[in-house]
Amino acid sequence: MKHILSFLGLSLAGIQIALAAVNINTASQSDLDGVKGIGPSKAQAIIDYRTKNGPFKNLDELKNVKGFGDKSIAKLKGELSVGGGDSSKK
C-alpha cells in the first residue's frame, strides 16, 4: 500500500511540474521551443527581444516580437508566464 501511495504522490507531482507555465523572462531557447506553438525561430526571437529590451512586463508585450499577434498570444496564455502572479495584467 505504501508503494502505491508513493507512486501516486510522485505521479501527481510530475503532472503539476508538466503543467507549469514557462517563464518567458528566464526560459532557455529549448524551454521555449518545447511550448506548442513556439518553434526555434520564435523562441530565439523572444530571447533576442528580452536581451535588447529587458524583461517582459506582461504577455501582451509579445506583440512586439516578430511572429506573435493577438491570436497566437491568446492561445499561449496558459502555457507562458512572466513570473509570479497573473501575467496577463499590469
C-alpha positions in Angstrom: 0.0 0.0 0.0 2.9 2.4 0.8 4.3 1.8 -2.7 1.0 2.6 -4.3 0.6 5.9 -2.3 4.2 6.9 -3.1 3.7 6.2 -6.8 0.5 8.3 -6.8 2.2 11.1 -5.0 5.1 11.2 -7.4 2.8 11.0 -10.4 0.8 13.9 -9.2 3.9 15.9 -8.6 5.1 15.2 -12.1 1.8 16.3 -13.6 2.0 19.5 -11.7 5.5 20.2 -13.0 4.5 19.4 -16.5 1.6 21.8 -16.3 3.7 24.7 -15.0 3.8 27.7 -17.3 7.2 28.6 -19.0 8.5 31.9 -17.8 9.5 33.9 -20.9 11.8 36.1 -18.9 14.0 33.2 -17.7 13.4 30.3 -20.2 16.1 29.0 -22.5 15.6 28.6 -26.2 14.9 24.8 -25.7 12.4 25.6 -22.9 10.5 28.0 -25.2 10.8 25.6 -28.2 9.1 22.9 -26.1 5.9 25.0 -25.9 3.4 24.0 -28.5 3.1 26.9 -31.0 6.6 28.2 -30.5 9.4 26.9 -32.7 13.1 27.5 -32.7 12.9 30.9 -34.5 10.1 32.3 -32.3 12.0 31.1 -29.2 15.1 32.9 -30.4 13.1 36.0 -31.2 11.7 36.1 -27.6 15.3 35.8 -26.2 16.6 38.5 -28.6 13.8 40.8 -27.6 14.3 40.4 -23.9 18.1 40.8 -24.3 17.6 44.1 -26.1 14.6 45.5 -24.1 14.8 43.9 -20.7 12.3 41.5 -19.1 8.7 41.3 -20.3 6.3 43.1 -18.1 3.3 41.1 -19.3 2.5 38.5 -22.0 0.8 41.1 -24.2 4.3 42.6 -24.8 4.9 39.5 -27.0 3.1 41.6 -29.7 6.4 43.4 -30.1 8.2 40.2 -31.1 8.1 39.2 -34.8 5.7 36.3 -35.3 3.3 37.0 -32.5 -0.1 38.5 -32.8 -3.2 38.7 -30.6 -4.4 35.2 -31.7 -1.2 33.4 -31.0 -0.7 35.2 -27.7 -4.3 34.2 -26.6 -3.5 30.6 -27.4 -0.3 30.7 -25.4 -1.5 32.5 -22.3 -2.0 29.2 -20.4 1.5 28.0 -21.4 3.6 31.1 -20.7 4.2 33.4 -17.8 6.4 36.4 -17.0 6.9 35.4 -13.4 4.7 35.1 -10.3 1.1 36.2 -10.2 -1.2 36.9 -13.1 1.0 37.5 -16.1 -1.8 38.9 -18.3 -2.3 42.1 -16.2 -0.1 45.1 -15.3 
